[in-house]
Every structure is written in C-alpha cells, then in structure tokens.
Amino acid sequence: MWIETLKSFLFIAVELTLLFIIISFLISLLQGLIPYKKIERKLIGKNKALAAAAAVIFAFITPFCSCSTIPIVVNMLKKKIPFSIVMVFLFSSPVLDPVILTLMAVVLGWKVTIIYTVITSVLSIMIGFTLERLGFDRSVKHVVMTGYVESEKKFNVKLAIAETAGLMKSVLPYLLIGAAIGAFIHGLVPTETISYLFGGEKWWLIPIAALVGIPLYIRLSSMIPISQVLIMKGMALGPVMAMMISSAGASLPEVILLKSIFQRDLVIMFVISVAAMSTISGFVFYFL
C-alpha cells in the first residue's frame, strides 16, 4: 500500500509540475501581447457592464493568489476606479488564475472548467454591484500605498522563463502538498469510506465544505490534485468545488490584509460573500 501511495505521489507531482511549468511559461510569454492600458481605460469607463467584463478579463490575465491581489486593489482604488468594478476584480482574481484553470481542464475536464469559470465570473460581478448598491463603498479606508511599481509587460522569452521560475518557486510547495494529500487519499483511504461520507445526495455537505475551505487557505494549486482524487474516490462534485472556491477566494492572511484597507463591516461582508459564492457554485454543480 505504501509503495503504491509513493508511486501515486510521484506520478501526480511530476505530471502537475511539468504541466504547470509549460502552461506558466506560455501564459507569461503571451501576457506581453496583452494591451493592459486599454483594459484599464475600460475599467474607468462609464459603461458599467463593459467595465465589469473588463475587470473579469483583467483578473483572468493577472494570475494572483488571494493575498497578492490586495496591492492591485489598492492601486485600482487610488486610480478612482468605481468601487463595484474593484470588487469584481477582488472576488474574481484569485479564482480565475489562467494557469490553474488550464490544469483544472486537464485534470477535471473542460466541461467542469467552463462551468466553473462562468459561475465564478457571474457571481463576482453580481456581488461587486450588490456591495456598491448596499453602500459598502463608504467602508473603504484612505490608504497610501508604497513599494508598488506598475509596469507594462513585453513579449520576452527570457522574462517569461524568469517569471515561470519565480512562480514555480512559490507554487511548487503547494503542488507537492496537494500531491501528497491526494496520493495518501488515493492509496490509503478506502473508496467506500469517501463515497459513504461525502458522496451521493448529501446537499448539506456543500455549505459545510464552503465554510471549512475559508480558514484552510488551501491554494487552488493544492486543491487540483486533491479534488481529482476525491472525485475518483466517489466524493460528490458540489462539495469539492465549494471547498475549492472558498479556499481560493478567501483566507486568514487575506482577511488581515483587507482589514488594513476596509472597515470591519466590509471585511465581514467579504467573507460572507465568498462563502455564498462558493455555496451557490457548489449547488450549481450539484444540480448539473
């Protein structure tokens, strides 16, 4: 059993690492062709629907985890980009990482990935506009940001290699952790146990998974191999996706950082919104 578990770990780790390196390099290279300035002008435009779509696109082409999104959010607020559009970016950025979405497509299939992308994009837009409508734009603190340098990317192979190496350095530990947990579940946890506890028509597992995911701070790069094995073992897709979205969308470090730029009421509403977003997404997968 332990030998099979080790083999499973090596297979998952090597496969995902190679995929991650290739996909990261290609995306870093292609980002040099993206007209960031034009997208930024759309964010400030009067057409709110177009600005929201631009915020989702901007979130997709700028791969950040939940914590590294914060400096971008502060910069957007500083540039007087509408609060609702900033919130759309804040909610969609951590869950629409292009590298992870491509990995998700390879591991879980394109159908799951497309549904996931549509759900998270639509819900991010809805939450962003709802928070502005409820008057939470008054809960933004006046923050002075230092040390952030904005730059236009260029199509550069050397730069893409350097960025891929840097990204790999930060993400590899999470990939290995996810592969280790996935291999452990695959080799040592009986399929019947997973199916009995987390499979079938247990709809109440979805909100529980959404709430459990927030404090765990399991990055999407870790959740991909874990979710693959859990689904193979019989866990329902709804709870898996709910936990994946909540763990990527919010975390304790991010909440602490948000407290420095938002008032307490908006921070609480942010956590509630992420839990709602992941729960709704989980139910969509549950019914589909």
ROSE-189745 format. One line per field, with one value per residue: residue number from 0; residue in three letters; chain; x, y negated, z of N, C-alpha, C, CB in turn. Coordinates in steps of 0.02 Angstrom, whole numbers, plus 50000, padded with zeros to 5 digits. Each point is the difference from the previous one (the first is absolute). Glycine has a CB too. Layout:
! residues N
num	[NUM_...]
residu	[ALA_...]
chaine	[A_...]
nu	[X_...]
nv	[Y_...]
nw	[Z_...]
cau	[X_...]
cav	[Y_...]
caw	[Z_...]
cu	[X_...]
cv	[Y_...]
cw	[Z_...]
cbu	[X_...]
cbv	[Y_...]
cbw	[Z_...]
//
This chain:
! residues 288
num	[0_1_2_3_4_5_6_7_8_9_10_11_12_13_14_15_16_17_18_19_20_21_22_23_24_25_26_27_28_29_30_31_32_33_34_35_36_37_38_39_40_41_42_43_44_45_46_47_48_49_50_51_52_53_54_55_56_57_58_59_60_61_62_63_64_65_66_67_68_69_70_71_72_73_74_75_76_77_78_79_80_81_82_83_84_85_86_87_88_89_90_91_92_93_94_95_96_97_98_99_100_101_102_103_104_105_106_107_108_109_110_111_112_113_114_115_116_117_118_119_120_121_122_123_124_125_126_127_128_129_130_131_132_133_134_135_136_137_138_139_140_141_142_143_144_145_146_147_148_149_150_151_152_153_154_155_156_157_158_159_160_161_162_163_164_165_166_167_168_169_170_171_172_173_174_175_176_177_178_179_180_181_182_183_184_185_186_187_188_189_190_191_192_193_194_195_196_197_198_199_200_201_202_203_204_205_206_207_208_209_210_211_212_213_214_215_216_217_218_219_220_221_222_223_224_225_226_227_228_229_230_231_232_233_234_235_236_237_238_239_240_241_242_243_244_245_246_247_248_249_250_251_252_253_254_255_256_257_258_259_260_261_262_263_264_265_266_267_268_269_270_271_272_273_274_275_276_277_278_279_280_281_282_283_284_285_286_287]
residu	[MET_TRP_ILE_GLU_THR_LEU_LYS_SER_PHE_LEU_PHE_ILE_ALA_VAL_GLU_LEU_THR_LEU_LEU_PHE_ILE_ILE_ILE_SER_PHE_LEU_ILE_SER_LEU_LEU_GLN_GLY_LEU_ILE_PRO_TYR_LYS_LYS_ILE_GLU_ARG_LYS_LEU_ILE_GLY_LYS_ASN_LYS_ALA_LEU_ALA_ALA_ALA_ALA_ALA_VAL_ILE_PHE_ALA_PHE_ILE_THR_PRO_PHE_CYS_SER_CYS_SER_THR_ILE_PRO_ILE_VAL_VAL_ASN_MET_LEU_LYS_LYS_LYS_ILE_PRO_PHE_SER_ILE_VAL_MET_VAL_PHE_LEU_PHE_SER_SER_PRO_VAL_LEU_ASP_PRO_VAL_ILE_LEU_THR_LEU_MET_ALA_VAL_VAL_LEU_GLY_TRP_LYS_VAL_THR_ILE_ILE_TYR_THR_VAL_ILE_THR_SER_VAL_LEU_SER_ILE_MET_ILE_GLY_PHE_THR_LEU_GLU_ARG_LEU_GLY_PHE_ASP_ARG_SER_VAL_LYS_HIS_VAL_VAL_MET_THR_GLY_TYR_VAL_GLU_SER_GLU_LYS_LYS_PHE_ASN_VAL_LYS_LEU_ALA_ILE_ALA_GLU_THR_ALA_GLY_LEU_MET_LYS_SER_VAL_LEU_PRO_TYR_LEU_LEU_ILE_GLY_ALA_ALA_ILE_GLY_ALA_PHE_ILE_HIS_GLY_LEU_VAL_PRO_THR_GLU_THR_ILE_SER_TYR_LEU_PHE_GLY_GLY_GLU_LYS_TRP_TRP_LEU_ILE_PRO_ILE_ALA_ALA_LEU_VAL_GLY_ILE_PRO_LEU_TYR_ILE_ARG_LEU_SER_SER_MET_ILE_PRO_ILE_SER_GLN_VAL_LEU_ILE_MET_LYS_GLY_MET_ALA_LEU_GLY_PRO_VAL_MET_ALA_MET_MET_ILE_SER_SER_ALA_GLY_ALA_SER_LEU_PRO_GLU_VAL_ILE_LEU_LEU_LYS_SER_ILE_PHE_GLN_ARG_ASP_LEU_VAL_ILE_MET_PHE_VAL_ILE_SER_VAL_ALA_ALA_MET_SER_THR_ILE_SER_GLY_PHE_VAL_PHE_TYR_PHE_LEU]
chaine	[A_A_A_A_A_A_A_A_A_A_A_A_A_A_A_A_A_A_A_A_A_A_A_A_A_A_A_A_A_A_A_A_A_A_A_A_A_A_A_A_A_A_A_A_A_A_A_A_A_A_A_A_A_A_A_A_A_A_A_A_A_A_A_A_A_A_A_A_A_A_A_A_A_A_A_A_A_A_A_A_A_A_A_A_A_A_A_A_A_A_A_A_A_A_A_A_A_A_A_A_A_A_A_A_A_A_A_A_A_A_A_A_A_A_A_A_A_A_A_A_A_A_A_A_A_A_A_A_A_A_A_A_A_A_A_A_A_A_A_A_A_A_A_A_A_A_A_A_A_A_A_A_A_A_A_A_A_A_A_A_A_A_A_A_A_A_A_A_A_A_A_A_A_A_A_A_A_A_A_A_A_A_A_A_A_A_A_A_A_A_A_A_A_A_A_A_A_A_A_A_A_A_A_A_A_A_A_A_A_A_A_A_A_A_A_A_A_A_A_A_A_A_A_A_A_A_A_A_A_A_A_A_A_A_A_A_A_A_A_A_A_A_A_A_A_A_A_A_A_A_A_A_A_A_A_A_A_A_A_A_A_A_A_A_A_A_A_A_A_A_A_A_A_A_A_A_A_A_A_A_A_A_A_A_A_A_A_A]
nu	[50041_50140_50012_49865_50048_50130_49920_49907_50120_50060_49866_49971_50144_50013_49860_50019_50149_49962_49876_50083_50105_49895_49914_50118_50052_49863_49972_50141_49975_49861_50048_50074_49843_49938_49971_50054_49944_49867_49968_50011_49887_49898_50021_49939_49866_49891_50002_49964_50012_50148_50045_49958_50086_50129_49989_50009_50128_50078_49978_50067_50137_50035_50047_49943_50009_49872_50140_50010_49843_50074_50083_49871_49911_50097_49997_49841_49994_50105_49900_49865_49985_49839_50037_49958_50150_50061_49896_50040_50147_49959_49934_50108_50144_49979_49918_50104_50154_49990_50066_49862_49930_50111_49984_49845_50022_50088_49896_49856_50008_50032_49877_50076_50049_49858_49939_50119_49979_49848_50013_50108_49929_49867_50061_50093_49872_49918_50108_50020_49854_49981_50112_49935_49856_50058_50065_50138_50040_49998_50119_50123_50093_50026_50099_50120_50014_50155_50039_49907_50124_49847_50109_49906_50020_50110_49938_50122_50016_50057_49858_49955_50123_49966_49849_50035_50097_49890_49889_50094_50026_49847_49959_50113_49925_49864_50052_50040_49861_49922_50090_49975_49844_50000_50082_49903_49875_50070_50038_49884_49844_49936_49971_49918_50054_49954_49857_49965_50036_49944_49873_49873_49929_50131_49899_50089_50140_49962_50014_50119_50086_49977_50062_50129_50050_50019_50111_50066_50066_49948_50099_49878_50137_49916_49871_50078_50027_49869_49905_50071_49967_49851_49956_50067_49908_49850_50031_49848_50090_49936_50121_50102_49944_49990_50155_50038_49935_50055_50154_49996_49919_50095_50150_49973_50081_49864_49953_50137_49984_49852_50050_50081_49857_49872_49954_50022_49897_50107_50051_49853_49980_50132_49941_49858_50065_50077_49868_49919_50108_49997_49840_49980_50110_49930_49864_50071_50053_49857_49932_50118]
nv	[50061_49937_50039_49924_49867_49988_50011_49882_49901_50021_49971_49862_49943_50019_49941_49863_49972_50007_49908_49886_49986_49983_49890_49903_49987_49958_49884_49928_49989_49930_49880_49941_49989_49911_49853_50011_49875_50074_50048_49853_49946_50113_49947_49857_50056_49914_50162_50030_50104_49957_50006_50154_50043_49929_50086_50137_49955_49962_50146_50068_49922_50017_50180_49913_50134_49928_49923_49943_49930_49894_49929_50006_49930_49878_49973_49989_49888_49910_49990_49935_50180_49950_50040_50092_50015_50041_50120_50061_50014_50070_50123_50029_50001_50139_50060_49958_50089_49981_50110_50052_50005_50102_50095_50007_50059_50120_50045_49992_50025_49873_50031_49941_49874_49947_50005_49918_49878_49977_49994_49891_49899_49991_49976_49876_49921_50024_49942_49865_49956_50042_49901_49877_50028_49988_49841_50108_49848_49970_50123_49907_49978_49868_50143_49883_50136_49977_50093_49967_49999_49986_50087_49982_50169_49970_50127_50047_50165_49928_49972_50152_50051_49902_50046_50154_49975_49922_50109_50116_49924_50005_50151_50100_49992_50021_50124_50076_49980_50063_50128_50033_50001_50092_50115_50008_50028_50112_50092_49995_49980_50163_49928_50021_49861_49914_50062_49966_49848_49945_50092_49945_49891_49934_49861_50003_50019_49845_49930_50100_49952_49845_50015_50083_49883_49888_50071_50078_49860_50143_49884_50038_50078_50094_50021_50077_50124_49979_50012_50131_50079_49950_50055_50143_50016_49975_49829_49977_49933_49933_50013_49969_49856_49961_50019_49919_49867_49998_50018_49876_49897_49989_50023_49960_49918_49935_49955_49921_49918_49954_49929_49895_49957_50019_49901_50133_49984_50051_50126_50056_49989_50087_50122_49992_50008_50136_50073_49960_50056_50144_50016_49971_50103_50118_49981_50004_50144_50046_49984_50059]
nw	[50000_49983_49843_49967_50074_49911_49865_50040_50025_49858_49922_50065_49981_49847_49961_50067_49952_49849_50014_50068_49884_49887_50067_50041_49853_49940_50104_49984_49843_50010_50104_49863_49941_50135_49915_50176_49923_49956_50146_50057_49901_50055_50153_49958_49909_50061_49977_50176_49879_49969_50154_50015_49876_50060_50136_49920_49919_50131_50062_49874_50005_50168_50018_50144_50088_50040_50011_49855_50008_50101_49887_49905_50112_50012_49845_49995_50112_49922_49873_50097_49974_50032_50152_49881_49948_50142_50010_49858_50053_50135_49930_49884_50077_50063_49871_49867_50045_49824_50095_50048_49856_49949_50126_49974_49855_50055_50110_49940_49833_49912_50100_50121_49920_49957_50144_50061_49903_50029_50155_50007_49896_50077_50142_49957_49952_50131_50097_49920_50012_50154_50049_49923_50062_50150_49971_49970_49928_50166_50011_49911_50143_49917_49952_49989_49891_50060_49878_49860_49880_49917_49904_49871_50032_49889_49930_50127_49942_50129_50059_49987_50088_50118_50013_50012_50123_50081_49985_50053_50138_50036_49952_50064_50138_49923_49912_50130_50074_49880_49994_50153_49988_49872_50067_50127_49912_49914_50121_50108_49944_49984_49857_50136_50059_49879_49993_50151_50000_49863_49926_49974_49975_50109_49928_50136_49905_49952_50138_50042_49878_50035_50144_49957_49900_50113_50080_49868_49954_49891_49906_49906_50032_50107_49906_49878_50088_50090_49876_49941_50128_50021_49859_50023_50132_49918_50011_49936_49882_50133_50089_49881_49980_50157_50018_49868_50051_50148_49961_49895_50093_50128_50049_50149_49891_49951_50143_50023_49866_50033_50137_49899_49920_50107_50117_50076_49880_49893_50088_50006_49844_49968_50075_49930_49856_50026_50051_49869_49902_50060_50004_49848_49958_50077_49922_49854_50033_50057_49859_49906]
cau	[49959_50043_50037_49952_49988_50059_49996_49946_50025_50050_49965_49961_50046_50038_49952_49976_50057_50016_49946_50002_50057_49985_49944_50022_50045_49961_49958_50046_50022_49943_49979_50033_49958_49936_49999_49977_49977_49932_49955_49993_49955_49932_49981_49979_49947_49933_49960_50016_50001_50063_50053_50000_50030_50072_50028_50007_50056_50061_50012_50022_50067_50049_49994_50020_49965_49957_50038_50036_49951_49987_50032_49966_49936_50016_50018_49939_49962_50038_49987_49930_49958_49939_50002_49971_50047_50056_49977_49997_50069_50021_49969_50014_50072_50031_49968_50004_50070_50001_50041_49961_49942_50024_50012_49934_49972_50036_49987_49929_49962_49982_49931_50002_50038_49959_49946_50033_50019_49938_49968_50040_49999_49933_49989_50045_49968_49939_50019_50031_49948_49957_50034_49997_49930_49986_50036_50062_50056_50017_50041_50069_50045_50048_50064_50056_50038_50069_50036_49969_50021_49960_50040_49970_50039_50020_50009_50071_50010_50040_49958_49951_50035_50013_49936_49979_50042_49979_49934_50008_50030_49949_49943_50020_49983_49928_49988_50024_49955_49939_50015_50009_49934_49963_50029_49981_49929_49994_50029_49986_49930_49957_49951_49935_49996_49988_49933_49949_50000_49997_49969_49927_49955_50005_50006_50023_50074_50024_50016_50053_50064_50015_50022_50063_50053_50025_50059_50052_50046_50029_50003_49973_50052_49998_49933_49989_50011_49957_49932_49999_49998_49936_49946_50012_49982_49928_49973_49958_50034_49977_50042_50070_50006_49986_50061_50052_49988_50005_50069_50038_49971_50012_50045_50015_50047_49968_49953_50041_50021_49942_49983_50040_49972_49927_49970_49982_49938_50014_50040_49952_49959_50043_50002_49933_49991_50040_49964_49940_50021_50022_49942_49958_50036_49994_49933_49994_50031_49958_49940_50020]
cav	[49939_49940_49995_49974_49930_49963_49997_49953_49932_49981_49990_49938_49943_49989_49980_49932_49953_49989_49962_49932_49964_49986_49953_49936_49968_49977_49944_49944_49976_49969_49939_49943_49977_49975_49927_49984_49930_49998_50032_49953_49946_50028_50005_49934_49976_49989_50061_50044_50070_50010_49994_50062_50052_49985_50018_50073_50015_49978_50050_50061_49994_49983_50055_49984_50034_49953_49948_49955_49958_49940_49940_49980_49969_49933_49959_49986_49951_49938_49973_49981_50048_50009_50050_50063_50032_50024_50060_50054_50024_50030_50066_50046_50009_50062_50062_50004_50005_50036_50061_50049_50020_50047_50062_50027_50029_50063_50049_50010_49996_49933_49984_49976_49937_49948_49984_49966_49933_49961_49988_49954_49934_49970_49985_49945_49939_49988_49979_49934_49949_50001_49966_49928_49980_49999_49944_50019_49959_49954_50037_50003_49953_49964_50035_49979_50060_49989_50060_50035_49971_50027_49999_50032_50059_50006_50068_50012_50071_50002_49977_50053_50054_49975_49997_50069_50026_49967_50026_50070_50000_49986_50045_50071_50031_50013_50056_50061_50014_50026_50067_50046_50013_50039_50068_50032_50018_50050_50064_50025_49991_50042_49966_50005_49950_49935_50002_50001_49937_49938_50009_50003_49942_49963_49930_49959_49999_49944_49943_50018_49998_49930_49969_50031_49980_49932_49996_50047_49968_50049_49966_50039_50046_50059_50030_50036_50072_50027_50007_50054_50065_50004_50016_50069_50043_49999_49940_49962_49943_49938_49982_49991_49935_49950_49993_49973_49928_49963_50000_49955_49933_49964_50033_49959_49946_49949_49962_49954_49947_49960_49959_49938_49954_49998_50000_50068_50024_50022_50061_50053_50012_50035_50072_50027_50003_50056_50060_50005_50015_50070_50042_49998_50037_50070_50023_50003_50064_50053_50011_50019]
caw	[50000_50005_49937_49951_50018_49979_49927_49984_50015_49949_49937_50004_50009_49938_49948_50012_49997_49930_49971_50028_49970_49930_49996_50028_49951_49942_50021_50013_49935_49966_50035_49969_49944_50026_50006_50068_50005_49971_50048_50056_49979_50002_50070_50023_49955_50026_49989_50057_49978_49964_50050_50039_49957_49997_50065_50000_49954_50034_50052_49968_49970_50052_50048_50068_50054_50035_50036_49955_49966_50039_49974_49938_50021_50026_49943_49962_50039_49994_49933_49999_49964_50040_50053_49977_49952_50041_50035_49950_49993_50063_50008_49944_49988_50027_49977_49927_49980_49936_50005_50037_49959_49949_50036_50017_49939_49986_50054_50013_49938_49977_50018_50070_50000_49969_50047_50056_49979_49990_50066_50041_49968_50009_50071_50018_49975_50039_50067_49996_49992_50059_50055_49987_50008_50072_50030_50033_49976_50054_50049_49976_50034_49959_50010_49959_49983_49980_49979_49943_49936_49946_49938_49941_49983_49930_49976_50012_50019_50061_50054_50012_50036_50068_50035_50012_50054_50062_50017_50018_50067_50051_49994_50004_50064_50004_49955_50033_50056_49971_49973_50057_50030_49950_49998_50064_49994_49948_50019_50067_50022_49958_49958_50032_50054_49969_49970_50053_50038_49961_49935_49998_49999_50062_49980_50057_50000_49960_50043_50048_49964_49986_50063_50020_49954_50012_50045_49981_49953_49953_49935_49945_49976_50043_49996_49937_50008_50053_49974_49951_50035_50037_49952_49979_50056_50010_50031_49954_49971_50032_50057_49979_49969_50051_50039_49956_49990_50063_50023_49956_50000_50064_50047_50058_49983_49958_50043_50040_49954_49982_50058_49996_49950_50006_50066_50023_49970_49932_50006_50018_49941_49952_50019_49988_49927_49974_50021_49959_49931_49996_50013_49940_49948_50017_49984_49927_49980_50030_49959_49932]
cu	[50043_50039_49954_49986_50058_50001_49948_50022_50048_49967_49962_50046_50036_49954_49979_50056_50018_49946_50002_50056_49984_49947_50020_50045_49961_49958_50043_50023_49944_49976_50033_49960_49935_50003_49972_49970_49929_49949_49988_49953_49927_49975_49973_49941_49931_49955_50018_50003_50065_50059_50004_50031_50075_50034_50011_50057_50067_50018_50028_50072_50054_49996_50026_49963_49961_50039_50034_49953_49993_50036_49969_49934_50012_50017_49939_49957_50034_49987_49927_49957_49939_50005_49975_50047_50061_49980_49994_50069_50023_49974_50021_50074_50029_49972_50005_50073_50004_50040_49959_49939_50020_50015_49933_49968_50032_49979_49926_49956_49980_49930_49997_50033_49959_49943_50028_50016_49940_49969_50039_50001_49934_49989_50045_49970_49939_50017_50029_49948_49953_50032_49999_49929_49982_50040_50066_50061_50022_50046_50072_50042_50043_50069_50052_50044_50071_50031_49970_50019_49960_50040_49963_50044_50016_50009_50074_50009_50039_49960_49948_50031_50012_49936_49975_50039_49979_49933_50004_50028_49948_49944_50018_49985_49926_49980_50019_49957_49935_50009_50007_49933_49959_50024_49980_49927_49991_50023_49976_49929_49955_49948_49931_49991_49984_49929_49945_49995_49984_49966_49925_49965_50003_50012_50030_50077_50027_50013_50053_50068_50020_50028_50068_50058_50031_50060_50057_50055_50037_50000_49974_50051_50003_49934_49990_50013_49956_49930_49995_49993_49934_49942_50007_49977_49925_49971_49961_50037_49982_50042_50073_50009_49987_50062_50056_49993_50010_50072_50043_49977_50013_50046_50013_50051_49968_49953_50038_50023_49942_49979_50038_49971_49924_49979_49975_49937_50011_50042_49954_49957_50040_50002_49933_49988_50037_49966_49937_50017_50019_49942_49955_50032_49995_49932_49988_50029_49959_49940_50018_50027]
cv	[49937_49990_49970_49926_49956_49992_49950_49928_49977_49986_49934_49939_49983_49974_49927_49949_49984_49958_49927_49959_49979_49946_49931_49962_49971_49939_49938_49968_49961_49936_49938_49972_49969_49924_49978_49930_49993_50030_49954_49943_50024_50005_49934_49973_49996_50061_50052_50074_50017_49997_50063_50057_49990_50019_50076_50021_49983_50050_50064_49996_49980_50054_49983_50046_49946_49944_49951_49957_49932_49937_49974_49965_49930_49953_49980_49947_49931_49965_49981_50045_50014_50059_50068_50038_50027_50064_50060_50031_50038_50071_50049_50016_50066_50064_50009_49999_50042_50065_50056_50023_50050_50068_50035_50034_50068_50054_50016_49996_49929_49979_49970_49931_49942_49979_49961_49928_49954_49982_49948_49930_49964_49980_49943_49933_49982_49975_49930_49944_49997_49963_49924_49974_49995_49946_50017_49963_49949_50033_50009_49947_49963_50028_49971_50060_49981_50066_50038_49964_50034_49996_50037_50059_50001_50073_50016_50071_50005_49980_50053_50058_49980_49998_50070_50031_49971_50026_50072_50006_49992_50052_50073_50032_50019_50057_50066_50020_50030_50070_50051_50019_50043_50072_50039_50024_50057_50069_50030_49991_50040_49959_49999_49947_49931_49996_49995_49933_49938_50007_49995_49933_49959_49926_49956_50000_49938_49938_50014_49996_49928_49965_50028_49975_49933_49998_50046_49968_50053_49967_50046_50051_50063_50038_50041_50075_50032_50012_50056_50068_50008_50018_50072_50049_49999_49940_49960_49937_49934_49979_49987_49930_49944_49987_49968_49924_49961_49996_49954_49927_49960_50042_49954_49945_49945_49957_49949_49941_49955_49953_49933_49950_49994_49994_50071_50027_50027_50064_50059_50018_50036_50075_50033_50009_50059_50066_50011_50020_50074_50048_50003_50040_50075_50029_50004_50065_50059_50016_50019_50071]
cw	[50000_49935_49946_50013_49977_49923_49977_50011_49946_49933_49999_50002_49935_49945_50008_49996_49927_49965_50022_49968_49928_49993_50025_49951_49942_50018_50014_49935_49964_50033_49972_49942_50023_50009_50068_50006_49972_50048_50059_49982_50000_50072_50026_49960_50033_49992_50053_49980_49965_50049_50042_49961_49995_50065_50005_49954_50031_50056_49971_49975_50050_50054_50069_50049_50038_50034_49953_49958_50034_49975_49936_50017_50026_49943_49958_50036_49995_49933_49990_49955_50044_50048_49976_49954_50038_50036_49953_49991_50063_50007_49945_49992_50028_49970_49924_49976_49936_50002_50033_49960_49946_50032_50018_49940_49985_50050_50007_49938_49982_50020_50071_50002_49971_50047_50060_49982_49993_50067_50040_49971_50012_50073_50024_49979_50042_50070_50000_49996_50061_50059_49991_50012_50074_50037_50034_49973_50052_50052_49978_50036_49949_50014_49952_49987_49978_49978_49943_49935_49945_49935_49945_49981_49926_49983_50003_50028_50066_50060_50018_50039_50073_50042_50017_50057_50067_50024_50025_50071_50054_49999_50011_50068_50006_49954_50032_50059_49974_49972_50055_50031_49952_49997_50063_49996_49950_50023_50064_50025_49954_49961_50033_50054_49972_49972_50053_50035_49957_49932_50002_50002_50064_49985_50055_50006_49964_50043_50052_49968_49985_50062_50022_49957_50015_50047_49980_49958_49958_49932_49945_49974_50043_49992_49937_50008_50054_49974_49949_50034_50038_49953_49975_50054_50015_50034_49948_49977_50035_50060_49982_49972_50050_50042_49960_49994_50065_50024_49957_50008_50063_50044_50058_49985_49959_50041_50042_49957_49982_50057_49998_49950_50003_50074_50017_49965_49929_50000_50016_49939_49945_50014_49987_49925_49969_50018_49958_49929_49993_50011_49939_49944_50012_49983_49925_49974_50026_49955_49928_49997]
cbu	[49911_50009_50072_49949_49932_50063_50036_49916_49987_50085_49990_49909_50014_50081_49960_49911_50043_50061_49930_49953_50079_50031_49919_49993_50091_49997_49916_50038_50079_49966_49983_50108_50050_49980_49987_50087_50119_50050_50041_50116_50091_50024_50087_50118_50064_50013_49993_49944_49875_49950_49984_49897_49893_49977_49943_49877_49924_49972_49907_49882_49945_49992_50011_50022_50088_49919_50019_50092_49939_49983_50105_50054_49955_50042_50112_50002_49961_50088_50095_50036_50101_49935_49985_49886_49961_50042_49938_49903_50025_50003_49903_49900_50008_50019_49922_49889_50038_49988_50106_50039_49948_50047_50107_49986_49978_50098_50101_50020_49959_50077_49958_50005_50106_50028_49937_50049_50099_49981_49957_50071_50078_49956_49968_50100_50041_49942_50022_50097_50006_49953_50073_50094_49972_49976_49891_49950_49958_49890_49897_49962_50000_49927_49940_49996_49893_50011_50036_49904_50117_49892_50106_49949_49947_50056_49898_50020_49997_50101_50017_49939_50056_50096_49973_49969_50096_50064_49948_50019_50104_50027_49950_50089_50092_49980_50019_50116_50050_49967_50057_50113_50003_49983_50097_50082_49967_50018_50096_50117_50025_50016_50065_50000_50082_50123_50046_50022_50082_50103_50095_50011_49926_50047_49901_49893_49999_49936_49884_49920_49974_49909_49881_49937_49942_49885_49922_49916_50013_49960_50098_49927_50065_50075_49958_50033_50117_50068_49982_50072_50125_50044_49995_50098_50113_50010_50095_49896_50002_49887_49924_50011_49965_49879_49966_50004_49920_49885_49986_50016_49915_49887_50053_49975_50092_50009_49921_50038_50089_49963_49976_50101_50096_49989_49967_50052_49937_49994_50101_49997_49932_50070_50087_49958_49985_50107_50045_49945_50041_50113_50005_49956_50079_50082_49960_50006_50113_50035_49940_50026]
cbv	[50062_50017_50099_50115_50037_50043_50119_50087_50022_50070_50125_50061_50032_50091_50118_50047_50045_50109_50104_50044_50065_50118_50095_50049_50080_50117_50081_50054_50098_50113_50068_50048_50089_50110_49991_50077_49961_50007_50113_50030_49951_50065_50088_49978_50048_49880_49976_49917_49998_49949_49876_49961_50008_49906_49901_50013_49979_49879_49951_50021_49970_49874_50077_49880_50092_50092_50082_50083_50102_50074_50039_50096_50113_50051_50057_50117_50091_50049_50069_49883_50053_49951_49909_49949_49922_49882_49926_49943_49903_49887_49945_49954_49877_49938_49992_49944_49991_49890_49931_49949_49888_49904_49952_49910_49884_49935_49957_49953_50115_50017_50092_50118_50065_50045_50104_50110_50049_50056_50118_50096_50044_50069_50120_50077_50026_50089_50120_50052_50017_50109_50101_50010_50055_50122_49950_50112_50015_49942_50058_50044_50074_49894_50105_49882_50059_49903_50008_50038_49974_49966_49996_49890_50062_49888_49992_49876_50033_49975_49881_49967_50036_49932_49892_50012_50013_49899_49923_50030_49951_49879_49919_49974_49935_49880_49924_49971_49906_49884_49947_49949_49890_49896_49958_49928_49882_49910_49964_49977_49884_50093_50034_50123_50067_49991_50069_50122_50054_49967_50072_50109_50063_50102_50017_50026_50126_50045_49962_50075_50112_49999_49982_50102_50065_49958_49971_50091_49902_50101_49932_49903_49901_49941_49907_49897_49982_49939_49878_49931_49997_49915_49879_49963_49981_50119_49997_50045_50061_50030_50069_50122_50050_50035_50100_50109_50028_50036_50117_50094_50045_49944_50067_50098_50084_50076_50099_50096_50075_50093_50104_50067_50029_50069_49878_49973_49917_49881_49934_49960_49898_49896_49974_49944_49876_49932_49985_49914_49881_49966_49971_49887_49903_49981_49950_49874_49945_49963_49919_49881]
cbw	[50060_50125_50032_49990_50098_50100_49994_50030_50123_50060_49988_50060_50120_50032_49993_50072_50109_49999_49997_50108_50074_49971_50015_50115_50033_49956_50048_50107_49992_49962_50102_50034_49931_50058_49876_50043_49989_49885_49966_50038_49929_49895_50016_50036_49907_49975_49875_50075_49988_49896_50003_50059_49935_49921_50053_50023_49902_49974_50067_49967_49894_49976_49904_49968_50009_50017_50090_49996_49964_50097_50052_49937_50029_50107_49998_49954_50079_50075_49957_50020_49940_49907_50084_50010_49908_50015_50081_49941_49924_50052_50055_49945_50001_50104_50097_49992_50121_49944_50008_50108_50022_49933_50046_50086_49956_49953_50059_50112_50023_49904_49925_50043_49990_49886_49965_50037_49941_49889_49999_50037_49912_49904_50018_49988_49884_49935_50030_49944_49876_49961_50015_49916_49891_49993_50014_50019_49883_49983_50036_49887_50102_50000_50037_50046_49967_50080_50114_50073_50044_50058_50067_49960_50094_50004_49923_50021_49878_49933_49963_49894_49892_49956_49941_49879_49920_49967_49914_49879_49951_49990_49921_49919_50051_50029_49902_49964_50067_49973_49903_50022_50063_49935_49930_50064_50029_49916_49940_50023_50045_50082_49897_49976_50067_49972_49905_50016_50076_50057_49970_50053_49924_50059_49927_50058_50002_49902_49982_50061_49949_49914_50033_50037_49916_49980_50089_50004_50079_50067_50040_49969_49957_50082_50068_49936_49963_50087_50019_49925_50011_50082_49965_49931_50047_50004_50084_50056_49890_49962_50070_49975_49891_50003_50068_49937_49908_50029_50041_49919_49927_49993_49906_50072_50002_49901_50003_50073_49955_49925_50067_50033_49928_49895_49988_50110_50069_49960_50040_50120_50028_49988_50088_50105_49998_50011_50117_50071_49987_50040_50122_50033_49986_50091_50108_49992_50001_50116_50071_49977]
//
